[in-house]
């Protein structure tokens, strides 16, 4: 949860919350509840910070869109120009969401691997088990 640390500015606390580095709180949760629960909280922290950044960067588009919709009612002579602006705002918003979604997933995979490396369960090589005998079949 977002808490202001003693002796730090609000901006520094917000910047540390929005960073994609693994949080020290996630490590505390891992020590107490285990890796699955800690990974869940790490995911939620990462998702909230990502959605916050998308909301902040697309807020100007929402303001322009709302202004154009209001002006359409009061300025009928500008209908063609305002509809063009609305079309471009919709296109930019759609592209922003598509790019964010695509990059978000791949970046989350990197953050997940970073957690795994810090916790010591990634990067291990399983040796081939040559002494096993039996038939390969699907587990039901």
DAGIGI-V446608 format. One line per field, one symbol per residue. psi: psi as a letter, one per 30 degrees, with the letter a starting at -180 (. if undefined). burial: b if it has 16 or more other C-alpha atoms within 10 Angstrom, else e. Layout:
# DAGIGI-V446608
psi->???
burial->???
This chain:
# DAGIGI-V446608
psi->kjkkkkglleeeeeeeeflgkklfeeeeeeeefleeeeeeeeeeeeeeeeeeeeeeffeeeeeeeeeeeefeefiffgeeeeeeeeeeeeeeeeeeeeeeeefeeeeeeeeeeeeeeefgglfkkklkiffklakklkk.
burial->eeeeeeeeeeeeeeeebbebebbeebbebbeeeebeebbebbbebbbebbeeeeeeeeeebeeebeebeeebeeeeeebeebeeebeebeeebeeeeeeeeeebeeebeebbeebeeeeeeeeeeeeeeeeeeeeeeeee
